[in-house]
Amino acid sequence: MKLSELQTPAILLHTATLHRNLQVYQQACNAHGKQLWPMVKTHKSTALAQLQQQAGAAGFLCGTLDECEALCAAGMKTLMYAYPAAGPVACERVVRLAQQCDFYVRIDTLEGARQLNEAAAAAGVRVQYTIILDCGLHRFGLPAEKILPFAHQLQQFDALEFAGISTHCGHVYAEPDADKVPLYAQQELAAVHRAVDELRGAGFAVRLVTSGATPTFQYTVADEYINVYHPGNYVFNDCIQLANRTAQPQDCALTVYATVISAPAPGLLICDAGAKCLGLDQGAHGNSAVQGHGRVAGHPELLVTSLSEEVGKLRVEGKTDVKVGDRIQIIPNHACSSANLTEYYILVDEQDKVGGAVRVDIRGNATCKGLEL
Ligand SMILES: Cc1ncc(COP(=O)(O)O)c(C=O)c1O
């Protein structure tokens, strides 16, 4: 099937670009003797995780316990849950995962640790954890100077096993000046170095030093402290990565394929892809350098200025040869959000031949299992 025969809107995955992205990040890790445990929430697909594994990924970081369970069931046995687990339902799921694979959870509060310890002790299991280091995102975790005292406090929990520290430099996404990205990487490394030096100085065996965000990856991959990297968005790239100059348009593997369906006024086109394909966000943490709601590949004169649920407005700046009935490909602002809005990725090769469809199979809420009517 040719691309032109597809119904629109469709989320396209350009396989040559995808494979190149997987290789580039994997080879950088290999060159520095590092492990790549990519963040799965970007693509939420077992098939793509398998491709990452074939490329050399040694483990995975998951954004939900559903992702952890799905990958574990698919045979991927080194897994980390990116966020703290709290409450009996989540703690019991973590304990079950710890019984089934080499599993790590992250901790940043004593109360969370107490709850997890209780669930683990009840099941007679030891749960491995890393402490979340806050390197500037101010979401989870403790600043570097508070990591050692917290590690000491966690030693009271017999059913929990300290494995190391984890951080994520997500605040880089709010930076509108691409020249400043290396400064965020420096901040990330300074926090990691201080925390690890203090832990090791106090006799802690810090096995895992894990970090990662696509924009800072290239500036941190050679670091001698971090041994596991967790970029996620690198598989797709998007307008956010173009804005912070982490990627070029030819590195963007995911596009939203749309048809121009109306031209209601001079300088205005309407396409059949809206917020339900492109998403409304300007990246994980908002970024004033990102204009509109996506970039039309090969058409710098078109800007996606606003979105309704199923349709999008394109402003024409100057002249364009795009007319009603034409197909366009839009690079979304945030590919992770677009991926979460589709049932399937349509695989497309360099000759625009459709190679099949891959299910985005880990989007749902596992709680529905057994409840379906
Ligand atoms: C904790 C954590 N680590 C890693 C990542 C991957 O970051 P990125 O998609 O920027 O590569 C994320 C993404 O939000 C995250 O929340």
The ligand as a Tripos MOL2 file, in Angstrom:
@<TRIPOS>MOLECULE
LIG
   16    16     1     0     0
SMALL
NO_CHARGES

@<TRIPOS>ATOM
      1 C1         11.8720   10.4180   35.1530 C.3       1 LIG1
      2 C2         12.0710   10.5050   33.6750 C.ar      1 LIG1
      3 N1         13.1960   10.0210   33.1360 N.ar      1 LIG1
      4 C3         13.3900   10.0640   31.7940 C.ar      1 LIG1
      5 C4         12.4660   10.6440   30.9420 C.ar      1 LIG1
      6 C5         12.7500   10.6960   29.4830 C.3       1 LIG1
      7 O1         12.9460   12.0150   29.0700 O.3       1 LIG1
      8 P1         12.9840   12.4420   27.5530 P.3       1 LIG1
      9 O2         11.7180   12.0020   26.9390 O.co2     1 LIG1
     10 O3         13.1750   13.8880   27.5990 O.co2     1 LIG1
     11 O4         14.1460   11.7780   26.9250 O.co2     1 LIG1
     12 C6         11.2930   11.1810   31.4860 C.ar      1 LIG1
     13 C7         10.3160   11.8230   30.6250 C.2       1 LIG1
     14 O5          9.4800   12.5890   31.0250 O.2       1 LIG1
     15 C8         11.0820   11.1020   32.8870 C.ar      1 LIG1
     16 O6          9.9650   11.5770   33.4680 O.3       1 LIG1
@<TRIPOS>BOND
     1     1     2 1
     2     2     3 ar
     3     2    15 ar
     4     3     4 ar
     5     4     5 ar
     6     5     6 1
     7     5    12 ar
     8     6     7 1
     9     7     8 1
    10     8     9 2
    11     8    10 1
    12     8    11 1
    13    12    13 1
    14    12    15 ar
    15    13    14 2
    16    15    16 1
@<TRIPOS>SUBSTRUCTURE
     1 LIG1         1 GROUP 0 **** ****
